[in-house]
Amino acid sequence: MRYVRRTATGLLAVALLVNAVIHLRLAAPFDAVAGTLASQGDLFRIQAVANIVAIAVVVIARRRWADALALVIAAGGAALIVVTALVPLDLTAIGLPLLFEPAYYPDKTYALVAQLVAVVAATALILLRRRPKKAAAAS
């Protein structure tokens, strides 16, 4: 069982790292899509940092809550890729840019696949981690 957990942790870490690298690489070209508070490039950088922090938390903490954090980050990122490919997401009212990118180019596809792999790995870790044993009730 330990081998499966370590494999899932490694897979999660690699998937989140791939996603972080892609987002960092794409950040500069997307700085042109600006909002009043942040550009789309800034949002890409935030996504990359969130992925790297999630890797560290999962590896260091080795708890279900850490796996759940990674799951939320990966699932949220994957959902944003899909949603912003289908409909314009207008966040200008809160100072963020209009997010709409209907084309699927290789880096976008790789990022989506990496995030979906991270979702599967994080879900597996949540299911594989042992729940804390409850203290026996005193009679």
N, C-alpha and C positions, 0 to 999 in steps of 0.2 A: 504494500500500500504506500509506503514511503517513496518508492521509486516512481509511482504514478503521480504523487503530489509534487515531487521534484521536477518531473517532466512537465507537468502542467504549469508549474511556477516558471520554469525556463521558457516555455512556449509563450506564456503571458508576457514575460520580460522582453523577449525578442520582438513580439508583435507590437508592444507599446513603444519600444525603441525605434523600430522601423517607422512607425507612424510619427514619432517625434522628429526623426531626421527628415522625413518628407516635408513636414510642416515647417521646420526651420529653413529648409532649402527653398520652399515656395514663399516664405514670408516677404522677402524684399520685393518681388514683382507685384504682390498684392497690397503693398503700401499705398498704391495709387487709388485703391478703393477706400476712400476715407469717410469717416464719420466725424462728428465734432469732438468726441472723446477718444476714439480709437479707430485705427484703420483695420481693414481685413487682415493685413500683415501682422498687426499687433495681436489680433485674435488668434492667428496661426501660432504666434510665439507663445501665447498663453496656453494654447492646446498642447504645444510641445513640452512646456514646463510641467503642466499637469500630468502628462504621460510619464515624464522622468521622475517626478515626485511619487507617482503611484507605484512605479517600479521599486523605488527605495522603500516605501512603506510596506509593500507586500513582502519583499525579501527580508526586511528587518523585523517586522511585527509578527509575521506568520500567523495571522488571526483572520477569522471570517470577516470581521468588519473591514480589514484592509483589502481583502478580496472583493468585498462589496463596493468599496471605493473605486477600485480598478474597473469593476464591471460598470459602474455608473459613468465613469469617464469615457470608457470605450464605447458603450452603448449610446451615450449622448453624442459623441463625435460621429459615429456611424449614422445616427438619425439625422444629424445636421447635414451630412453629405447628401443623403437621399432627399431630404426635404428641400434643400436649396437647389437641387437639380430639377425638382418638379415644379416648385412655385417660388416666386420672389418672397423672401423673408425680410420685411421692412422693419428695421430696428432703429430707424432714424429718430423716432420720438424719444429714444433714450440715449441718443448720442453715438450710436453705432451705425455702421454702414448698411446699405441695402445689400443683402446677401442673395445672389442669384447667379448660378453657374450651371446652365443646362447641359453643357458638354461633359462627357466622361473621357478624360485624357489619361494616359498611363499612370502618372503619379496619383491622380485622384482615385483611380481604380485600386492601385496598390494600397493607398491609405485606407480605403474602405475595406478591403480584404484583411489588412492587418488588424483593423479595429474589430472586425467580425471574429477573427481568430482569437483576439484578446477577450471578447465576450464569452466565447465558448470555453476558453481556458479558465477565466475567472469564475464562471458558473461551475465548472468541474471542481475547482478548488473549494468553493463554498460548500459543495455537496460532499467533498472528501474530507474536509477538516472535521475532526472530532468535536462534538459538543462537550462543554465542560460538564463533568459529572456533578450531579446535585449531592449535597451532603445528606447523609442518611438521617432521617428524622429520629430524634431522641425519643425513646419509649418511656 
